[in-house]
Structures are given as C-alpha cells and as structure tokens.
Amino acid sequence: MGYDVLVIGSGPGGYVAAIRAAQYGLKVGVVEKDPKLGGTCLHVGCIPTKALLHFAEAYETALHGSSFGVVAQDVSLDLARMGRRKDQIVDKHAGGIGQLFKKHGIDTIPGFGSLQGNGAVRVEGPSDSRVVRASSVILATGSEARLIPGVESTSDRILTNVEILDIDRLPESLAIIGAGAVGVEFASMYRSFGSEVCVFEMLPRIVPLEDEDVSAGLLRAFRSRGIEVSVSTRIESVVESGSHVELAYQPPSGDPQVRRFDKLLVAVGRKPNTQRVGLENTAIEAQRGFIPVNGYMETAEMGVYAIGDIVAGSPQLAHVASAEGLVAAARIAGRPVEPIDYNLSPNCTYCEPQVASVGLTEKDARERGRPIKVSKFPFAANSKASILGSHAGFVKIVADEEFGEILGVHILGPQATELIHEAIVAMQSEATVESMRATIHAHPTLSEAVLDAFNAIQGQAINA
C-alpha cells in the first residue's frame, strides 16, 4: 500500500506531523521501531523527568510544611511507588497517541525505517522486512544521549538520562557532568530527594545558553540549596572502582583532583539518530550527523523532509519538533504556511528555581549593536511568590530603546516555564513595552512580576 505521507518516528515531531497531515485529508503511515508510541520525550525524556521533578517538589514541600502550618510526621521517599506513578503517566499518554492515530486513520508500522530513494522506505520489522512507498517521507528519528571520551557505555553506576529514571536506591552522592538543562534538572531533583550533588561544567557558567544574569542567579540558588557546582572544569577520566565512580578532573585553578561518587550522570548533550536511516541512498549530505533543511523542512532529496533533533541548527526541543512537524505537513498538503521564527521558541528548564526564556539575551542584543533598555524585577517583591515561599529569581526584559520592541524575556523563579508564554504571545503579536505596561494583571499572581518588569523598563516599577 502506498501512502501520501510516511513518517519515520513517533516522537513529539513525528506524531504531531502525522496527525496534522491526516487532518489535511492525506493517507498517513508512521514507522516506529519501539513497541510503544511517543519517542524519547514521552518515554525517557520530558514527561518522566518532569513527573519526577514534581514528585521531588512535593517531597520537599512535605518536609518543610511546618513552616506554613502543615505538619507531617515520618515523611519518607518511596522510589518504587514514584516509579510506578511515573510509568502510569507515560503509559496513559502513549496509549493516547495510539487512540489519536486510530481516530485519524493513521497506520502504525512497527520496525526500523530506512530510506531507499524514490519514495521507498525499507522497514525492518519484528518478524519480517518490507518496502513501503510514499509520495512524501518525514524523517523524525530524534536523538540519543552523548557520552564523553573514555566512557564507552553506561552501567549501574554510570548513567544517562535514561538509566537514572529507574534507579531503585537513592545515591548518597551524585556527580553530574554537564550543566545544561538535563544536568541542572537532575541536580535539582536529586538534591530535593536528599542526595549530595556535585555538578561539573566545562564552560564558564551553568545553563550556558541562557542570559548571563540567569546563569549567575541559578548558580547562587543552587549553592544556597547545597548543590556543589564546579565550572570551567575539565574531566580527565572516569573509572568505576568497586562500589563507586572515580572522577579525575582539572578545576579552573590549582592541582588536578580525584573524587569518588556513588553514581555519575553524563549529561553532555545529545547526538542525532541519523545513522542507518538510508541517507546514503539520497541526495542528503549530513553535517556532523545533522540534516540541513530549508524553512519548510525540505531536505536536498525531493519529497523527503526532516524535523526535530536531527535538523541542523534547530534547537533540540520537543515543542520545536512539533512546530516543525506542522510546517512539514502543511507544505506537503499544499497549505499556506510560514517558516518558523526560532527566535520566538521558548527555552524551559524545570529545575528549582525554574528557568525560561525567549528571544535575545542582553549580550546578544548588545553584540548586534542595538540600542537597548534592560530591566529586572525580583520575585522577592511579588506577593504571590511570598505566599508560595519561593523568592529566588527575577523577570528580566530586554527591549529596543527607541521603539519599545520586546527583544527578549528571561525568567528565573517560580513557575517560570508557565509565565514565559505571556512574553511569547506578546512578541508574536508584536506588542511593545508600552502595550504590555497597559495590560491589567490579576492580583495576587506571579504574572504581576512580568508586568512590574515591563514597568521597570521606564523606571516605574510599582513594587520595587
């Protein structure tokens, strides 16, 4: 049977592209190598990680509830029960994708898909191999965790984001190599659970893609929570030694150091899953494993599209993959669609305190030579933050000095990953600083901190 669209991969890019293509009236099939639909994000990425982060927050709230009059006795962790709850959430939503596929008449084809050229895809299934044909193919094969030189594989002590989700005993000490989103989320989570946590980062600051003020603020917050952080630090070797992992590293100054930890999490980024997908049978030439595309997600091979973590220059974020899937589906269906403005894609990190941003950092804006105004409003001056007992952080605005165009918004603090969407809608709608200042915000809410940050651009913040 031939398809109008064949999607390889059912992660947040692939399943969204498939559903939208079906909504356009196209005949759609999805090739998936894993037994369950949903990809990395649903099974070993975004969803289980954020579930555990929520459980960690609940645990800390219970531990410290006496500060606001809720006294709990004998608060303890049940990692097995947490794991079961996490798995229930994942299974529910994996099943939900299957139901959506049935609703829209999308065929699921189990197996590993590889391009054969001219619209043909070979699918190596559990019991056979066959060739499926389609007018258009969308590659949505995602990514996997990178390891570091000298660490060839994982073990019960050397972990990636996959293995650490299912450990059955809380480590007394946890080392984390990498202070990007994955590293700081697990650092935050395991510190809440009670582990001693040490983060090693080769670059001069943590969450290095964020605004410098956010990096500095998160570093202060982590250290106040007892999370040890070592930046500008090079890892020399990793050795399993009995019941521990031994790390040799070079700090920014002084002599090389060696330390032992119960567990090690390697969180140094992700590599695209483009090996064995048949690129050699097409006109596609990968760049360090990533696939170049144009603004409509079209590759160099006619009729082949690429979306998500495998795309050259695209942020490796689930919501970006979904957006790219919508663009590809519309292009295939001949519907009007605009290329993605990646400047308006949010970055969200679910540590404590949370981090979220959109647009240009202050450094980026200044390097582009734009005359700008910058403001910061602290959550310490926000009433709802006081109610929540969560004062760390701020809202920072970067705006054009002359016209009030909003260039970037950076939030460190409570519910930052929810608050950032006000800024995204404002920027997408071409709102200005003045129009945001004129917007009424309910009281008491965390969103008032965003309003006060916009007022602070003109030096007129009410609450600080």
C-alpha positions as CSV (number, residue, x, y, z in Angstrom):
1,M,0.0,0.0,0.0
2,G,1.3,3.4,-0.8
3,Y,0.9,6.5,1.4
4,D,0.7,10.2,0.8
5,V,3.0,10.7,3.8
6,L,5.2,8.2,5.7
7,V,6.6,9.5,9.0
8,I,9.6,7.7,10.4
9,G,9.4,8.2,14.2
10,S,6.5,8.8,16.6
11,G,8.0,11.3,19.0
12,P,6.6,14.8,19.5
13,G,7.7,15.8,16.0
14,G,6.5,12.7,14.2
15,Y,3.2,12.1,15.8
16,V,2.2,15.7,15.5
17,A,3.2,15.8,11.8
18,A,1.2,12.6,11.2
19,I,-2.0,13.8,12.9
20,R,-1.9,17.2,11.1
21,A,-1.2,15.5,7.7
22,A,-4.2,13.2,8.3
23,Q,-6.3,16.3,9.3
24,Y,-5.5,17.6,5.8
25,G,-7.0,14.5,4.3
26,L,-3.8,12.7,3.4
27,K,-3.2,9.0,3.8
28,V,-0.6,8.6,6.6
29,G,1.6,5.8,8.0
30,V,4.0,6.0,10.9
31,V,7.1,3.7,11.2
32,E,8.1,3.2,14.8
33,K,11.0,0.9,16.0
34,D,9.9,0.8,19.7
35,P,7.0,-1.2,21.0
36,K,5.2,2.0,22.2
37,L,4.5,5.3,20.5
38,G,5.8,8.6,21.8
39,G,9.5,8.5,21.3
40,T,12.2,9.7,23.7
41,C,10.3,12.7,25.0
42,L,7.4,10.7,26.3
43,H,9.3,7.5,27.5
44,V,12.7,8.6,28.8
45,G,12.8,12.4,28.4
46,C,10.4,15.3,29.0
47,I,7.4,13.6,30.6
48,P,9.0,11.1,33.1
49,T,11.7,13.7,34.1
50,K,9.1,16.4,34.8
51,A,7.0,13.9,36.7
52,L,9.9,13.1,39.0
53,L,10.7,16.8,39.4
54,H,7.1,17.3,40.5
55,F,7.4,14.4,43.0
56,A,10.6,15.9,44.3
57,E,8.9,19.3,44.8
58,A,6.0,17.5,46.6
59,Y,8.5,15.7,48.9
60,E,10.3,18.9,49.8
61,T,7.0,20.7,50.5
62,A,6.0,17.9,52.8
63,L,9.4,18.0,54.6
64,H,9.1,21.8,55.2
65,G,5.4,22.1,55.6
66,S,5.7,23.0,59.3
67,S,6.9,26.5,58.2
68,F,3.4,27.2,57.0
69,G,1.4,25.2,59.5
70,V,1.1,21.8,57.8
71,V,2.9,19.3,60.0
72,A,3.5,15.8,58.5
73,Q,5.1,13.0,60.5
74,D,7.6,10.5,59.2
75,V,7.9,11.9,55.7
76,S,9.9,9.4,53.5
77,L,10.7,8.6,50.0
78,D,9.2,5.6,48.2
79,L,11.2,5.4,44.9
80,A,9.3,2.3,43.7
81,R,6.0,4.0,44.1
82,M,7.2,7.1,42.4
83,G,8.5,4.9,39.5
84,R,5.1,3.2,39.2
85,R,3.3,6.6,39.1
86,K,5.8,7.9,36.5
87,D,5.2,4.8,34.4
88,Q,1.4,5.2,34.7
89,I,1.6,8.7,33.3
90,V,3.8,7.6,30.4
91,D,1.7,4.6,29.5
92,K,-1.5,6.7,29.6
93,H,-0.2,9.2,27.1
94,A,1.5,6.6,24.9
95,G,-1.9,4.9,24.7
96,G,-3.5,8.3,24.0
97,I,-1.3,8.7,20.9
98,G,-2.4,5.3,19.7
99,Q,-6.0,6.3,20.1
100,L,-5.4,9.5,18.2
101,F,-3.9,7.5,15.3
102,K,-7.0,5.3,15.2
103,K,-9.2,8.4,15.3
104,H,-7.4,9.9,12.3
105,G,-7.0,6.6,10.3
106,I,-3.2,6.6,10.7
107,D,-1.4,3.3,10.2
108,T,1.3,2.2,12.6
109,I,4.1,0.2,11.0
110,P,6.4,-1.5,13.6
111,G,10.0,-1.6,12.7
112,F,13.1,0.4,11.8
113,G,12.7,2.5,8.8
114,S,15.5,3.5,6.3
115,L,15.3,5.5,3.1
116,Q,15.8,3.6,-0.2
117,G,15.3,6.5,-2.6
118,N,12.4,7.5,-4.9
119,G,9.8,7.4,-2.1
120,A,10.7,3.9,-0.9
121,V,11.3,3.1,2.8
122,R,12.6,-0.3,4.0
123,V,11.0,-1.3,7.3
124,E,12.9,-4.0,9.3
125,G,10.1,-5.3,11.5
126,P,10.0,-7.7,14.4
127,S,9.3,-10.7,12.1
128,D,9.9,-9.5,8.5
129,S,11.4,-6.9,6.2
130,R,9.3,-5.0,3.7
131,V,9.4,-1.9,1.5
132,V,6.7,0.8,1.9
133,R,6.2,3.6,-0.6
134,A,5.0,7.1,-0.1
135,S,4.8,10.3,-2.0
136,S,6.5,12.2,0.8
137,V,8.6,11.0,3.8
138,I,9.2,12.9,7.0
139,L,12.3,11.9,9.0
140,A,11.6,12.3,12.7
141,T,14.1,9.9,14.2
142,G,15.2,12.1,17.2
143,S,18.4,11.9,19.2
144,E,20.1,10.0,22.0
145,A,22.4,11.0,24.8
146,R,26.1,11.6,24.1
147,L,28.8,10.0,26.2
148,I,32.2,11.5,26.9
149,P,35.6,10.3,25.6
150,G,36.7,7.5,27.8
151,V,33.2,6.5,28.8
152,E,32.1,3.9,26.2
153,S,28.9,2.6,27.8
154,T,26.6,3.0,30.7
155,S,26.4,0.8,33.7
156,D,24.5,0.7,37.0
157,R,26.8,3.5,38.2
158,I,27.5,5.5,35.1
159,L,24.1,6.7,33.8
160,T,22.5,8.8,31.1
161,N,19.0,10.4,31.4
162,V,17.5,7.0,30.5
163,E,19.0,4.8,33.3
164,I,18.8,7.5,36.0
165,L,15.0,7.5,35.7
166,D,14.7,4.0,37.1
167,I,17.3,3.7,39.9
168,D,15.8,1.9,42.9
169,R,18.0,3.3,45.6
170,L,18.8,6.9,46.4
171,P,22.5,7.6,45.9
172,E,24.3,9.3,48.8
173,S,26.4,11.2,46.3
174,L,25.7,12.0,42.7
175,A,28.2,13.6,40.2
176,I,26.7,15.2,37.1
177,I,28.9,16.1,34.1
178,G,27.2,18.9,32.2
179,A,25.2,21.9,33.4
180,G,22.7,22.3,30.6
181,A,19.0,21.7,31.0
182,V,19.3,17.9,31.7
183,G,22.1,18.3,34.1
184,V,20.6,21.0,36.3
185,E,17.2,19.4,36.3
186,F,18.6,16.1,37.7
187,A,20.8,18.1,40.1
188,S,17.8,19.9,41.4
189,M,15.7,16.7,41.6
190,Y,18.2,14.6,43.5
191,R,19.1,17.4,45.9
192,S,15.4,17.6,46.8
193,F,15.4,13.9,47.4
194,G,18.4,14.3,49.7
195,S,21.5,13.3,47.7
196,E,24.7,15.2,47.9
197,V,25.1,16.6,44.4
198,C,28.1,17.9,42.5
199,V,27.8,19.4,39.0
200,F,30.9,19.7,36.7
201,E,30.7,22.1,33.7
202,M,33.5,22.7,31.2
203,L,32.2,26.1,30.2
204,P,32.5,29.2,32.5
205,R,28.8,29.1,33.6
206,I,25.8,26.8,34.1
207,V,22.9,26.8,31.7
208,P,25.3,28.5,29.2
209,L,22.6,29.2,26.6
210,E,20.7,31.4,28.9
211,D,21.2,35.1,29.8
212,E,24.3,35.6,31.9
213,D,22.2,37.1,34.8
214,V,20.1,33.9,34.8
215,S,23.2,31.7,34.9
216,A,24.5,33.7,37.8
217,G,21.2,33.7,39.7
218,L,20.7,30.0,39.3
219,L,24.3,29.3,40.5
220,R,23.5,31.3,43.6
221,A,20.3,29.5,44.2
222,F,21.9,26.1,43.7
223,R,24.7,26.8,46.1
224,S,22.2,28.1,48.7
225,R,20.5,24.7,48.3
226,G,23.8,22.9,49.0
227,I,24.4,21.8,45.4
228,E,28.1,22.0,44.7
229,V,29.0,23.4,41.3
230,S,32.3,23.5,39.6
231,V,32.5,25.5,36.3
232,S,35.4,25.8,33.9
233,T,36.3,22.3,34.9
234,R,37.7,19.6,32.6
235,I,37.0,15.9,33.2
236,E,40.2,13.9,32.8
237,S,39.0,10.4,33.4
238,V,36.1,8.3,34.7
239,V,36.7,5.0,36.3
240,E,34.4,2.6,38.1
241,S,36.1,1.5,41.3
242,G,34.2,-1.2,43.3
243,S,31.0,0.4,44.6
244,H,31.9,3.9,43.4
245,V,32.8,6.0,40.4
246,E,36.1,7.8,40.5
247,L,36.3,11.2,38.7
248,A,39.6,12.8,37.9
249,Y,39.2,16.5,36.9
250,Q,41.1,19.7,36.5
251,P,39.4,22.7,38.3
252,P,39.9,26.2,36.9
253,S,42.8,26.7,39.3
254,G,45.1,24.6,41.4
255,D,46.1,20.9,41.1
256,P,44.1,18.1,39.4
257,Q,41.6,16.5,41.8
258,V,40.2,13.0,42.2
259,R,36.8,12.3,43.9
260,R,34.5,9.3,44.4
261,F,30.7,9.3,44.0
262,D,28.0,6.6,44.3
263,K,26.6,7.5,40.9
264,L,27.6,9.5,37.8
265,L,25.1,11.1,35.4
266,V,26.6,12.0,32.0
267,A,24.6,15.0,30.6
268,V,26.8,16.5,27.9
269,G,24.2,16.8,25.1
270,R,22.5,14.7,22.5
271,K,23.5,13.2,19.1
272,P,21.1,12.9,16.2
273,N,19.8,9.5,15.2
274,T,20.7,9.6,11.5
275,Q,22.9,6.5,11.3
276,R,21.4,3.6,9.3
277,V,18.4,5.7,8.1
278,G,19.5,5.4,4.5
279,L,20.8,8.9,3.8
280,E,23.4,7.4,1.5
281,N,20.6,6.4,-0.8
282,T,19.5,10.1,-1.2
283,A,21.0,13.5,-2.1
284,I,21.1,14.4,1.6
285,E,24.5,15.2,2.9
286,A,24.6,15.3,6.7
287,Q,26.6,17.9,8.6
288,R,28.1,16.2,11.7
289,G,25.1,13.9,11.7
290,F,22.5,16.6,11.3
291,I,20.4,17.1,8.2
292,P,20.2,20.6,6.5
293,V,16.7,21.8,5.6
294,N,15.1,24.9,4.2
295,G,12.4,26.9,6.0
296,Y,9.8,24.4,5.0
297,M,11.7,21.4,6.5
298,E,12.6,20.2,3.0
299,T,15.9,18.3,2.6
300,A,18.1,18.1,-0.5
301,E,16.1,14.9,-1.5
302,M,12.9,15.7,-3.3
303,G,9.9,14.6,-1.2
304,V,11.9,13.9,1.9
305,Y,11.5,16.2,5.0
306,A,13.4,16.3,8.3
307,I,12.1,17.6,11.6
308,G,13.2,17.7,15.3
309,D,16.5,16.8,16.9
310,I,18.1,15.7,13.6
311,V,17.8,19.1,11.9
312,A,20.9,21.2,11.5
313,G,20.8,24.4,13.5
314,S,17.4,23.6,15.1
315,P,17.1,23.6,19.0
316,Q,16.7,20.1,20.3
317,L,13.4,20.7,22.0
318,A,10.2,18.7,21.8
319,H,8.0,21.7,21.1
320,V,10.2,22.8,18.3
321,A,10.0,19.4,16.7
322,S,6.2,19.6,17.0
323,A,6.2,23.0,15.3
324,E,8.5,21.8,12.6
325,G,6.1,18.8,12.0
326,L,3.2,21.2,11.5
327,V,5.2,23.1,8.9
328,A,6.2,20.0,7.0
329,A,2.7,18.6,7.0
330,A,1.3,21.9,5.7
331,R,3.9,22.1,3.0
332,I,3.2,18.5,1.8
333,A,-0.5,19.2,1.7
334,G,0.0,22.4,-0.2
335,R,-1.5,24.6,2.5
336,P,-0.2,28.1,3.3
337,V,2.5,28.1,5.9
338,E,5.3,30.3,7.1
339,P,8.8,29.2,8.2
340,I,9.3,29.0,11.9
341,D,10.8,32.1,13.7
342,Y,13.1,30.2,16.0
343,N,13.7,33.4,18.0
344,L,10.2,33.0,19.4
345,S,10.8,29.5,20.6
346,P,10.9,29.2,24.4
347,N,13.6,27.6,26.3
348,C,12.3,26.0,29.5
349,T,14.3,24.3,32.3
350,Y,12.3,22.7,35.1
351,C,14.9,22.9,38.0
352,E,14.2,24.7,41.2
353,P,14.1,27.6,40.7
354,Q,12.8,27.2,37.2
355,V,14.3,28.9,34.1
356,A,12.5,30.1,31.0
357,S,13.4,32.5,28.2
358,V,12.5,33.7,24.7
359,G,14.3,36.0,22.3
360,L,17.7,37.7,22.6
361,T,19.9,37.7,25.7
362,E,21.2,41.1,26.8
363,K,24.7,40.1,25.4
364,D,23.2,39.0,22.1
365,A,21.3,42.3,21.7
366,R,24.3,44.4,22.5
367,E,26.5,42.4,20.1
368,R,24.1,43.2,17.4
369,G,24.6,46.9,18.0
370,R,21.0,47.6,19.0
371,P,20.4,50.5,21.5
372,I,18.5,48.7,24.3
373,K,17.0,49.2,27.7
374,V,17.1,46.4,30.3
375,S,15.1,45.9,33.4
376,K,14.9,43.3,36.2
377,F,12.1,42.8,38.7
378,P,12.8,40.4,41.7
379,F,10.3,37.8,42.8
380,A,11.2,38.9,46.4
381,A,8.9,41.9,45.8
382,N,6.0,39.8,44.4
383,S,3.1,38.9,46.8
384,K,2.2,35.6,45.3
385,A,5.9,34.5,45.5
386,S,5.7,35.3,49.2
387,I,2.6,33.2,49.6
388,L,4.4,30.3,47.8
389,G,7.6,30.8,49.8
390,S,9.6,31.0,46.6
391,H,11.5,34.2,46.4
392,A,14.6,33.3,44.3
393,G,14.9,34.8,40.9
394,F,13.6,37.6,38.8
395,V,12.0,38.6,35.5
396,K,14.4,40.4,33.1
397,I,13.3,42.3,30.0
398,V,15.5,43.3,27.0
399,A,13.8,45.9,24.8
400,D,14.6,48.3,22.0
401,E,15.3,51.7,23.4
402,E,13.7,53.8,20.7
403,F,10.6,51.8,19.7
404,G,9.9,49.6,22.7
405,E,10.1,46.4,20.7
406,I,10.4,43.4,23.1
407,L,13.7,41.7,22.2
408,G,14.0,39.1,24.9
409,V,12.4,38.0,28.2
410,H,14.3,35.9,30.8
411,I,12.7,34.4,33.9
412,L,14.3,32.7,36.8
413,G,11.9,31.8,39.5
414,P,8.6,30.1,40.5
415,Q,6.5,28.8,37.5
416,A,8.9,30.5,35.0
417,T,8.0,27.8,32.5
418,E,4.4,28.8,32.5
419,L,4.9,32.6,32.8
420,I,7.2,32.7,29.7
421,H,4.2,32.2,27.4
422,E,2.9,35.7,28.1
423,A,6.1,37.0,26.7
424,I,5.9,34.7,23.6
425,V,2.4,35.8,22.8
426,A,3.4,39.4,23.2
427,M,6.4,39.1,20.9
428,Q,4.5,37.0,18.4
429,S,1.8,39.7,18.3
430,E,4.4,42.5,18.1
431,A,3.3,44.0,21.4
432,T,5.6,46.8,22.8
433,V,6.8,47.7,26.2
434,E,4.1,50.3,26.4
435,S,1.2,48.0,25.4
436,M,2.4,45.5,28.0
437,R,2.5,48.2,30.7
438,A,-1.1,49.0,29.9
439,T,-2.2,45.4,30.4
440,I,-4.1,44.7,33.6
441,H,-2.8,41.7,35.6
442,A,-4.8,40.0,38.3
443,H,-3.6,40.3,41.9
444,P,-2.1,38.5,43.6
445,T,-0.4,36.5,40.8
446,L,3.2,35.6,39.8
447,S,2.4,37.2,36.4
448,E,2.4,40.6,38.1
449,A,6.2,40.2,38.3
450,V,6.2,40.3,34.5
451,L,4.1,43.5,34.5
452,D,6.4,45.1,37.0
453,A,9.4,44.1,34.9
454,F,7.9,45.9,31.9
455,N,7.2,49.0,34.1
456,A,10.8,48.9,35.3
457,I,12.0,49.5,31.7
458,Q,10.7,53.0,32.2
459,G,11.9,53.2,35.8
460,Q,8.3,53.0,37.1
461,A,8.0,49.6,38.7
462,I,5.4,49.8,41.4
463,N,6.5,47.1,43.8
464,A,10.3,47.6,43.8
